[in-house]
Amino acid sequence: MSQTSDHQHDHQHDHQHLVTGAWLEGQDPGERRFLDIGDLELESGEIIPSAKIAYQTWGTLNESKSNAILVNHAMTGWSDVPGWWPSMVGPGAPLDSDNYFIICPNVIGGCQGSTGPSTIAKDGKPWGSRFPSVTIRDLVEAEVRVANALGIKKWVLSLGPSLGGMRSLEWAIQYPDRVGAICTIGSSAVATGDQIGGFSIQIRAIKADPFYNNGDYYAQTIGPIEGMGIARRIAHLTYRTEGEMDVRFGRELQGDDTGRYAVESYLDHQAQKLAHRFDANTYIALTEAMASHDVGRGRGGVAAALATVKVPTLVISIDTDRLFPTRLQEEIVELVPSSQPLATISSPFGHDGFLIEVEEVGNLVRKAIELGVSSHH
């Protein structure tokens, strides 16, 4: 056996009994709370009956319910903001729980407590392959239901990175009277050919896994973990930069008995981490939702849709982002009449800079909250 096939054998051994990293009913909910949001009609006309959203909150909602901030997580994020976005939420933090009520719902189609492919449908079986396609607007519709259920008529701010920024922008277009301001980070108004191409390869990797079983793998002893791992490795490179990979790893070997390059080991680690907290069907569903992203759909095009935005908008760009290059954020700033000038963060880390450059991102988030407060009253 060659070293690589030996390594692959070991690697599959790690995942022998792993079917999904989803949070499943009956497991400890931790800090999650749950809301029933009723039957959710999707853009496609399909309906998700008795949809449920898992969410977490920080701080206290004031009597007038006017101090709420909506955090929209990125594709593999979940309701626990400190779990994926360090130093951003808490007393005195940029999202200051002493003054604001901060809420982060897990998206519909997600796998951390909200209704999605790994949750149980009405017939007592997991949704699996039957789960309908969702769009960015469908995810927002679920968040609107959450706001309604909590009696929040208007957010001070709706903000988010990447997929979260797409939803913030949709809030400003569809529900302008319900947000004081929005902040998008490393995001866009419309999916690009390059993104859709990369997304399609990731989806193909999952579907090619022999354990995928057309999305109905929950009753098996092993799920499409290897396929999702390949998808994650491809995606992770797009989240970082060419320079960082070369400086950090170059052509160094890992120095263990696998014969792997150090960068391979790093990507293996990223794949393994995701396997324990994510689900392959959700990976496909949310990747397809991102590919569907187009604020101009049914609104006369991107420019026409963005021209209607009246909400104060702060757009943050990471100068080395190769998945959401700066021109995509420049487009939003140019076409949104109420936008602030583009805020560019200089980072060697690419798209993932939003997670790493917490001080700079934090200062800009504080500024976005101020915009929201001043337009809120």
C-alpha positions, 0 to 999 in steps of 0.5 A: 500500500502506498503512503497516501492510500494508507493515509486515506484508509486511516482517515476513513477509519476516523469517520467510521461511525460518523454519519452527520455532525448535526445537532439532533433532537434528544441531544443536549440543547446547550444555550439554544432556544427554539421557536416554532415559526409555522408553515414556511412558504418558500420562493419556489412555492413549496412549503416547510410545515411547522418549521422551527428555528434554533437561536441564541441571545445575549443581553436583555430586550428592553421594554420598547423592544428597540435595542435588538441586533440580528447577527446573520451567521455565515455558511457553516456558522450556527447560533452560538456567535462566540463559537465562531466569531471570537471577541464580538459579543458580550459586555463591552464587546462590539456587540455589547450585551450590556446595552443591546439584545443580540440574537443569532438564529440558525438558518432554515436548512441548517443543521444546528437545531433549525429545521433542515435535512437532518431534522425529523419530518412529519412522518417521523423520518429525517427530511433527507433528500425530500428537503426543498431547495432554499434561497437567501430570501427564504432564509430571511423569511424565516428570520422575519418570522423570528422577529415577529414572534419576539415582537421586534418590529425593527432591528437596530442593525442586521449584520453578517459575514459572507452568506450572512451579509447576503441576508442583511442586504436582502433585509434592507431591500425587502424590509427597509422599515424593519432595520435601522442599518445593515452591515455586510462583511466580505459579501456581495449582491449577486453570486459570481461565475467563479463562486458558482463554479467552485460551489458546484465542484464542492457539491459534486464531491459530496454527491460522489461519496459512496455513502451519500445515498442521494441524501438519505444516509441518516439510517446508515452507520457512516455518512458522506463524511469523506465527500464533505471533507473534500468539499471543505478542503476546496472551500477552505483554500478559497477562504484563505490566500495564496501567500499565507499558504506559502509562508505558513506551509510552503512545501514542508512535509508534516513530519509524521508517518503519513508522508503528507505535506504540512498543508495537506495535514492542515486541510485534513484538520479543517475537514475533520473539525467540520465533520463533527459539527456539520451535515453534508445535506446542509452543506449542499443546501446552503451552498446552493442557496449562496449560488442562487443569490441575486438581489436583482431577481424579479426586481429589474436587476441588481442596480435597480434593486440596490437603488431602492435601499434607503437604509444606512449601509456599511460595507466591509471588504477584506483586501485579499479576499479571493472568494468575495473580491473587493469589487463585489463590495465596491458594487454595493457601495456604488449602487446603494444610495445610502451606503457609507464609503467602503471600509477595507480591512487589510489582512493576509488571511483573505475571506477568513479575515472577518474571523481573524481581524477581530479588532478592526472588524469590531471597531467597524461593527461599533460604527454600524451600530451607531448608524443604526441607532441614529436612524432608528429613532 
